[in-house]
Amino acid sequence: MKYYLTVLSLVFFITSSAFSQEKVVKYKVSSGETINQIAQKFKVTPFDIYQLNPDARTGLVPNSVLLIPTKTGEAKKEVSETKTAVSSGKEIIHEVQPKETFWSIEHKYGISDEALKAANPFLEKEGVQIGQKLVIPAKGSAAKAVLPNKTIKERAQEKYVYHDVQPKETKYSIAKKYNTTVEDIERRNPSIVSNLPVGYRLIIKGIAPKEEGVQTEPTKTVESKKPVETSKKAVSYMDYQVKPKETLYSLGRVFHLSQDELVALNPSLSEGLKEGMILKVPAGYVAPAPIVATQVPAEKTAESTWNKPVENTGGGGIKIIDKVKSTENENIEIVELSKKKGANERKKVVLLLPFNMAKVQSDTSGTANRIKNDKFLNMTLDFYSGAMMAIDSARTLKLPIDVAIYDSQETKTTSNVSSLSSKLQDADAVIGPFYQSNAEATANTLRMYNVPVISPLSKDSANPIENLYQTIPSNDVIRNSMFDYMRSKNGNIIAVVDKKKESVINYIKQNQKGVAFATLTETGGLDAANLKSLLLPNRMNYVVMETGNTAMVKTTIKALLDSQKTCQVQLVILEPNSTLDTDEISFDNLVKLKLMYPSVTRESDEQAVLIYEKQYRLKNKANPTTYATRGFDVTFDTMMRLVQGKTFQETADLMTTQQVDNKFQYYRKEDGGHANKGVYILYYDSDLTLKVAN
């Protein structure tokens, strides 16, 4: 049976036509450039760039190539249509897109908040929601009819203002201060529906408070964005040092400032953002603290440690154990996979993570410096941050699970798992260690207790151990998935493979019978005429291209484009190909051929995925990395399998699950043990988006 997106909410797709008429250009990133600077240069938004370049979310690499949507033609058309509608007094219909707000829609069409709500009364209760059809009235047509019966003086005071949340403030107290409602504040600031973080900058429409000494930023009207003094007490600021891979966009999200506000506070930013720069930012922000080990008695157990730093128990292992309690619900939108009602037997999950606290504590350069320079520790901390998000989700679902986290103190060849074995024997599942040899040693130690050991990160082929589960599909499994898909569509499969790719040639000949190889010339190039002769007019022709030779790539693409007039053709690659990212290869042509490839992860705009990313940013003040999301997916998937009224082993044989980025479809290997064959088949659709093939 299959269960999809057990993570956060019911599955549904957010449709977007943002790129339907766009053209794309390739742009090489210069050293020190940020997404915001590039977006300004091309007059697009950072979101537009992230849509076509998902990897850019984790930072920009100098000399890498970005795909930039150009909207000039469409933008002129849209502006023209909007102006015509307004000037002629006609109403137009606007469909709400992802990330649009009251203000962005009102600003786009040049109408007031009152006019928009008068034309769409349901907005008062529902707020702006993706996919809504809004009636946009002619400019100024409804403003007079809906103005409240207030004095002219009160109307002049009622503006959009910013308010920085102070300690002990509540939504109610803030609403009362500005003569507005909690509901209105939540509609304009959806991020604070679940909680109200200290220091968060709210956009509020109401009467500015008359009290002197209110410690807020100078009031700004949304329309002009020019500061207007409302308080005699100046705002305090602090210095902040720019960290690696941070951008103006990410800093703006952290400090709740626009890019213009950041530049106004720091004029040097006009020349670009650089690592190590000291910026002036509003005081009161507390950066997320790194995980720091603190010595505590061996018998002490952390209470309510879902969001606390790791504690190093005197017994030698980092340990977090927390009973899942009926505490205040944090409103994280999560849907249960298939929770068995009445199944209250508590389960125990153990995470073995290589913090190597002894090395961190003995490092004379300091903990912060070790975290900054140790890539393996950074990977571990990212995985841990994702796992903690999964634990938070389990708490919200009130799952009967206890979680223990120990420092596995591992290197490629050593670990302290043997000393922890007595604490692992009663576990229902163990996640880790990271290194393959250590994961196998752990599985062997726990085999007699029938404890499943889930290897979270290793890509190595595992030895045959019955209770070991490999979560990352092997290279051959990934390739097999691609060929299985093509055969499921009754495709005619043709291979264009460079002579240098001997391993690919041998793999296809040994494992994929019936695949025709296109002939190569004496000089090693492609015989285009022979390739065309292998195409069949009455079937889908999948052409698997494996070469890094630019000339061969161009010849293959041209031959397939020429053949589209008489045949159905689709271009396929089995692994990432850097040649396709160069300026010499037209991205438009790859889209025309619907370039397809297998992947163990995906990029998704499903609502549940967006919720996870949003919650992660709120908690960690950064976008989730690949390792963080894998930490969430592996941990959450394991916990959900344990509450199905079956053992982990039974669910592995019965269930395929899909989490944020990863799919888990376990199978029993012939020589023993389990592996994952959860692979996505991705392709570029005609609207320039990357989609999962059915």
N, C-alpha and C positions, 0 to 999 in steps of 0.2 A: 504494500500500500504506500501511497505517497502523501506526505504532508508538506505543504509549502509555507514558508515564512512563518514559522512558529514564534518568531522573535517578538514582534511588536504590535501588529494589528492585522486585520483581514486584508488579503492581498487585493490591490487594485492598482491599475496603472495611471500615472498622471500623464495625460497627453499634452503635447506641446507642438505648436506649429511655428515656433520661433525661427527654425532654420529652413522652412519649407521652400523659400524662394531665395535663399542666400547663396552667394558664391564664397569660395574659400581660397585664401592665399596662405602660403607658407612663410613663416618668419623665423629667422635665426636669433636666438636670445643672446644678448650681449652681457658681459660680466656686470653684475650689480643691478641689472634690470629687475623690476617687479611686475607682477600681473597688472597692477593698477596703472603703471606707466605705459605698458603695452596697450591696455584697454583704452586709455586716453588717446594714444597715438592713432588707433584705428577707429575711434569713436564707437566702441562697443563696451559692454559691461564685463567685469571679471567672470560673472556667471556664464556669459556667452562663450568665453574662452575655455572655462572648465568643462562645458558641455562636450566640446570637441577634443579636449586634452585632459582626461581624468587624472593622469599622473601628475599634472601640474599642481594639484591640490597639496601635494606633499613638499613642494618647493621647485624652483626653477634651476636648471643646470645650464651653465654657460655653453653656448654653441649648439644646444639642443634646438630642434625645430618644432615650432607650434603651428597648429592650424588655426587661422584667424578668420572668422566669418566677416564678410563685408556686406553691410546692409544699406549702402548708399541708395541704390535704386528703390528698394522697398521702403526705406525710411521716407524718401521724398514722396512716394505715393501715399503713405499713411498720413503724413502731415498734410498733404494736399486734400485728402479725403476728409480729414478732421476739420480743416479750416472751412471747407465747403459746407459741411454739415452745420457747423456753428453759425456761419454767416447767413445761411439761408433759413435758420430757425428750425431746422429739422432735427429730430432726435436720432441718435445712432445707437447701435447695440455693441457692447464691449464684453468679451469673454475673459474672465479673470484668469490670469496666468500664474504659475508658481512664483512665490516671493513678492507678488504685488500687494500693496497695502492701500488703505484709504488715501493716504497722502499722494502716493505715486500715481494713482488713477486720476485724482483731482488735479494734480499738477500737470499731467499729460494732456488733459482736455481743457485746462484753464477754467475749471468750475469750482464752486464753493462746496464745503462739506454739507451745508444745509440743502443746496440744490441737488446733490447726489442722493442724499437720504430721502428727500421729498419725492424724487422720481422712483426710488426703490425702497419703500417703507420697511421691507423685511430686513434691511441692513441694521436697523436699530437693535433687533434681537439676535440675528445670526452673525453679523459681522461679515467681512469679506472672506469668501471661500473659493478655492480653486474650482474653475469650471462654471461658476455662476454667470448668467447672462444679465448684464446691467444695462439699464436704459440711461444713456448719457444725454441730458437735456441741453438745449441750446444755451450758450453762455449767458448767465444772468436771468434766464427765464423763470426760474422757480425760487430765486433767492429771497424775494420780498415776501412771498407767501408763507415761508416757513420760519422767518425770523422770530424768535421768542419775544414775548412781551416784557422786555427789559428796558431799562433806561439807556439813553445814549451813552452815558458814562460807563455803565456796566458792560455794554457791547464793546466799547473801546478797550476795556481791560481784558476781555475774553479772547485769549490768543493761544496758539500752541506754544508751550514752554517745555523746557527740559527740567527734570528733577532727578538728582542723584539720591538714591535710597540711603538713608542714614540708619545706624544701628537702632534696633527696637521699633522702627517704623513698621506699620502694617498697611495693607492696601486700603483699609477703611480710613485710617488716619490721614493718609495722603489724599484720598478722594475728598474727604471733608475739608482739608486744607485748601484745595483748589476748587471747591464747590462743584464737584463732578461726581460720578458714580464709579464704583469698583468695576462694574461691567464695562463701562466705557474705557477705563484704563486698561483692562485686559484685552479688549478688542484692538486697541492701538499698540499693545505690547504683548503679543501672544506668548513670548518666551517666559513671562512671569506667571502664567496661569497655574503652573504646578508649584512654584516657590518664588520667593521674593529675595534675591541675593542682595546683600549690602554692597553699595557702590554701583549697582545697576542704574543706567541712565534711562529714565522713562520719558516718553513723549506724552504730554498731557494737554488736553484742551480744557481750559477752565479759567477762572479768575485768579490772577496771580496773588498770592498771600500778601497782606499788608504788613505783616510782622517784620521788624527790622532784625537784621542779623541772621536771616535764614541762610544756611550754608549750602547754596546751590550755585550752579553755573549761571552766568548772566542769561536772562531770558532771550530766546531767539525765536522769531517768527519763522515758520516753515517756509513761507513764500520767499522771504528776502534773505534768510540765513545771516542777517546782520545782528550782532550782539546789541542788546538793549539792557542797560543796567536796571536791576530790580532789587538789589540788596546792597547795603553799605559794607557788608563784610566780604572781603576778597576771598576768592577761591584759592586754596592752597595747592601747591604742585610738588612733584617729586621727580627725581632723575630715574630714568629707566635705560638699561643697556640692551641694545638690539641683539637678539640671539640668532644663531644660524638658521637659515631658511625662513625667517620671518619676513613678511611683506607688509606693505601699508594696509592691505585689505585685512590680514589677520590681526594686526595691531589695532585697527579700527574696531574689529569685533571684540577684542579683549577689553579695550578702554571705553567702548561705546562712544567713539568719536568718528566723525566723517573724515574722509581724506583731506578735505579743505581745512577742517579744524586742526588736524595734526600738522599740516604744513604751516598754518597760521601760528601755531605754537612753536614750530621748529622750522624756520625759513631754510635751513640747510637741506631739508628734505626735497626741495625743488630740484636739487642736483642728483637725487636718487637716494634710496635707502641702502645702507651698508652695514654689514655685521660689525658689532662693537660700538656703533654710534651711541652717544648718550642723548636721550630724548627727554623733553619736558612733557610730563603727562599729569593729569589730575591725581592728587594724593588720595589715599584711601583704598587703592587697589592692592590686594595681597596676592602675589604670584603663587601658583601652586608649589608647595614645598616638595623637594625631592624625597624619595623614600630614605629614611635615616633609621639605622638600627639603634635601639635603646635597650640597655641591659635590664631585664626584669627577672624575678624569681622563676625557677623552672616550672613550678606548679601553677603559675598565674595564667589565666585564660583571658584573652581580650574580650571585653563586653561591647556589643554593638560595634564591631570593627569593620563594618561594610565599607566605610569610607576613611578609615584611619590608616596611618603609616604602618608598615610591617613591624612587628615586634620580634626581637631575637630572644627566643626563650633560652634559659640557661641550659636546657637539655640538649642544645646544639642545633635545633632546627627552627626556622622561621615558622610561626604557627598562628593561624587565624582560625578560630572555631567560633561559630555563631549559630545559635538556635534560630530558626526562622520563626519570627514572632509576628503577631497580629499588630504591627505598629502602624503608624500613620501612613496611609497610602500616598505615594509620591506622584500619582497620576501618570506614570509612564505607560503609554498605550501598548499593551502586550496582550496577545491572545494565546490561550493555552493550546498546546499541541493536541492532546487528547487525555487530559488529566482524569484519572480514575476516581470517581466520587467514592468516598469512604475508605480509600486506600491510604491510611495514615501511618504506615510503617516508615520510620525515618531511614533515610539513606545517607551514606557518608561518601563524599567525594574528596580526594586528596590531590593537590597540585604540587608537583615537584619542580621548582623553578630555580635556575642557577644564579641566585643573587651573589653568591660568593662573598658573604658579608665579612668573613675574616680578612680577605684581601682588601676590601673597601676600608675597613677600620684601621688596617695597618698601613694604608697608603699615606705617606707623609705629605703628599700634595693636597690632601683634603678630599672629602666626599664629593663636593660639587665638581672639582676638577676631574675626579675619576669618572663621574657620570658623564661629563662633557666629552671625554676622550676615549672611553671604552665602548666600542661599537657593540660588542656582544652584550654588555650590561644594558645599553640603550635598547637593544632588541628585547631583552628580558623584561625591562620595565614597561615597554610598549605592550608586550603580550600580557603582562600583569594588569595594566590599566584596562585592557579589554576584558580580561577575566573578571575584574571587579565590577565592570558594567553588567556582565552576565549574572554575577551574584546579586547585584542590586535588583535585577529583573526577577530573579528567583524569589527574592524577598517580597517584591510587589505581588507576585503570584501566590505568595504564601505556600511555597512548595516545602514539603517535609524533608529538608536536606540540611545536613551539617557539612561545613566545608573546612578543611584543614590545609594550610599552605606551609610547606617546609622548604628550606634552602637545601637544594641537592648538592651544592658545592662541587659542581662538576667541571671537568675539562674534557677534552676529546677521549681521554683514556681512563679517567678516574672520577669517582663520586663518593658521597658518603651514604648512599642509599642502603648499603648493608647494615649500617648502624641504626637505620630508621625502620628496618623490616618489621619489627614488632608493632610499630604504629600503623603499618600498611595492611596487615593481614586481614583486618576486619572491614576494609574499605569495599564499597560496591563498585568503585572505579577509581583508577589512578591516572591522572593526566601528567605526562612527562616520564622521564627526563627529556631534555632537548636532543642530546647526541644519540645517534643510533645505537652505538655499542652499549651505552648506559641504559637506554630503553630496553634493549634485549636482556641485559643482566637483571634488570628489575623484573621483567616478565618471567624470566627463569626462576627467580627467587620466589615469586608469588604464584607460580603455576600450580603448586599443590593446594593452594587455597582458592583456586579458581577466580582470582581477582583480575579483571580485564585491565590491561595497561595500554593507554592511548598515546601513541607517539605523535606529538602535535606538529613538529616542524621538519623532521628528517625526510629527505627525498631518496635516501638509499634503499636498495632492495633489502628487505628484512629476511633474516633466517627463519625457518619454519618453527614458530613458537605459537601454540594454540591460543594463548590468551593475549597475544600482541595484536594491536590494531593500528595499521598505518593510515594516517588521515590524508596525506598528500599523495595523489595518484602518481604512479611511476611514468616515465617517458613513454614506454610502450603502451601503457593503458591509455594515455592521452592520444597517441597516434591511432590506436585501435578504435577509439571513440569516434574519431573523425571518419574513418573508413566505414564503420558500422552505420553512421548517419547517412553517408552517401549511398550505401547499398540499400538502406531502408527506403530511399527515394527512387529505387530502381535506376540509379545513375550509371552513366557510362564514364568510367574513371580512366583518366589518362595522366601519365606522370611525365613532367619535364624536369629532369634532374641533372645537375651539373656532374661531370665526371669526378670532381673533387669530393662529392658527397657520397662516398662509398658506403658509409654506414646506413644512409637512407636507402640506397639502391638495394643493399643486402636485406634490410628490413622488409621492404616491399616484396622482393622476390620470395623471401622465406615465409612471410605471414599474410600477404595480400595477393592471393592467386587471382589471375584474370585481369590484372591491371596492365594496360598497354603502355609501353615506354615510347615517347616521341624520339625520333632519330636525331642524332647530333651530327654535325658536319665534321670533316677531318680536323678542322681547327678548334673543335670543341664548342662551336656555336649551335644554335637550334636550327633545324631544317623546318622552316615555317610551313612549307607546302605539305610535308609529311604530317605535321601536327593537324593541319586542317583536314587532311584525308581521314584522320582517325575520329573526327567528330561525327556524331549521328544526328540526323535531322529530326527524328521522332522521339528522342529522349533527352533528359537533362544531362549535359556534358560537364563533368567536374574535372578541371585541369589542376592537378597538384604540382605546384611550381616550387622547387627547392634549389635555389642558386643565389649566390651573392654577386654574380656577374651582371653589371648594369646593362650591358648590351643584350645579354640573353633575356633579362627581365623585360626590356623594351620590345624585343622581337616577339616574345610570348604575348605581351599585352596587345600589341598591334594586331597580331594574328587573330586573337580572340575577339577584339572589337570588330574586325572585318567580318568575322564569322557570325556575329550577332544578327545579321540580316537574314540568315537562313537557319540558324541553330540556336538552341538555348545553351548558354555557356555560363559557368561560374568559376572564378579563380579561387584556388585554395592554397593555403600554406600550412605546414605542420608545426612550425615554431616561429618565434619572432624573427623578422628579417629586416635588419637595419638599412639595407639598400632601398627599401620601399619608403623610408623616412627622409630620403635625400631630395633636394630640389629638382633633380633630373627626372624623377618619376612623378607624373601628374596624379594628384590625389583624386581629381575628378574621374580619371579613367579607372582607378581602383573602385570607386563607388559605382561606376557604370557596370563593372564586372562583379559587383557585390562581393568583394573580397571576404573570404570566410576562413576561420581558423579555430582550433580547439583551445580552451583555456580552463584552468582550475578555479579562476575567480571571474567575477563579472562586475560591470558597472550598471547600477540600476537606479531609476527614478521612482521606484515604488514607494508609496507613502511610508511603509514600515521601515525601509532603509533610510529615508530622509529623517525619520524620527530618531533612529539610532544615532545618526551622524550629529543631529542637533543636540541630543542629550549628552553625547560624548564631548562636544565642544563646550557645553555649559559646565560640565564637570571638570574638564582638563584644560580648558582655555587653548585648545589646539585641535586641528583636524586629526581624525584617527589615521594612523599609518596602516600599512598592510599587516604588520605584525599585531597591532592593537585589534584590528577587526578579526584576525584569525584567533586571537586570544578569546574574544567574545564568542565567535562561532563555535569553536571546539568546546569551550566550557559550557555554554548554554545548551548546545546539542546534547552533550553528555548528561547534564542534569535532567533535561526533558525526557530523555530515553529511560531514565531510572524511575520516573513517576508514571509509567504506562501500565503498571501492574505486572511487568515482566522484567527479566534480568536484562542487563545490557547486551549480553550475547544473543538473547532472543530477539531483541529489537533490531540488532545488527542484521539478522537474517531476514527480517520482515519489512523493515521500514527504510524508505529513502526520504531524507529530510533536506530542506534548503534553508539556509540562514541568510545573513546579510550578504556576504560575498561568496561563501563556500557551500557546496553541495556534498552530502554524505550518503553514499550508496555503497555500503560495505558488501564484500563477497568473500567466501572462503576460498583460499588458494589451494591448489591441488597438493602442494607439499606441506600445507599446514599454516595456520595463522590467518589473519584477515587483512585485506587491503581495501582501499577506497577507489571506486571507479566513477565518482561524481565529477563529471566534466561538462562544461558548457560548450556549445557550438555557437560561436558569435559571428556576425556578419555586418557589413556596412550597408544600411538600407539607402534607398534613393533620397531620403530626407537628411542624409549625412549623419544619422545617429547609429550607434552600435547596438544591435539587437540580438536576442537569443533566438536561435532557429528552433522551430517546433520539430 
